[in-house]
Amino acid sequence: DCDGNVLDCSGECGGSAVVDECGECGGDGTSCLTDYINWNQSQSQAFYYFDSASLDGLSLTAGDWIVVYNSANGVVVGGAEYTSGSIAVPVMGNDNAFGDCSITGTCDYLDEGDIPAFGIFQASSGNTYFDLVTEYDAFYNLDIHTDLHIDLVTDCNGDMGGSAVYDLCGNCSGGNSGFVAGTHDPDGDGVCN
């Protein structure tokens, strides 16, 4: 009996431990980052430097990550935890030029000329939001890309980082909206509704 107090998730009477976003009692929201922060080191790599990173105008916080994917297959190929100032994000490529990629586990990584896909892992929500608007520079071994920004906003379709916009007819079009700009004409009279 806790004499009017409540047991926290660790069983402590009147304690303050709570279950975090990852389902861990007393956790800090980072234990479920395994898929985002683990990738194999590659001999083929480039660096992308971000001067700003935000979600709907709010700066990222400790525990948030800029993550990088091979857009062709969704494999994580790099990332960096948010810190203030310029953030250096290492991006790993396929090691075939240096030997057998199956030995280094990088066969699904970027080939030279591939376009990396960037996103933000928000630790407080456990969600990853992809930048569906910006096309970043192609990956080439030993390249350095500077003055980059990943400032994601919610589009008119409600997608963080999405690319839907209001067209001239006032309809949310493009992106994941399911509408092509200027084509929403349900009554077929040639006038957008």
Protein Blocks (a to p, Z undefined) as FASTA:
>chain_A
ZZhpacdfkopghiabdcdfkopghiahlmmmmmmmgccddfbdcddddfbdceehiacd
ehiacddddfknopafbdcdddehjddddddddfklnocfklnopmmmccehiacddddd
dfknopacddfkbccddddehiacehiacdddddfkopghiabdcdfkopaeehjnopae
hiacfkonopaZZ
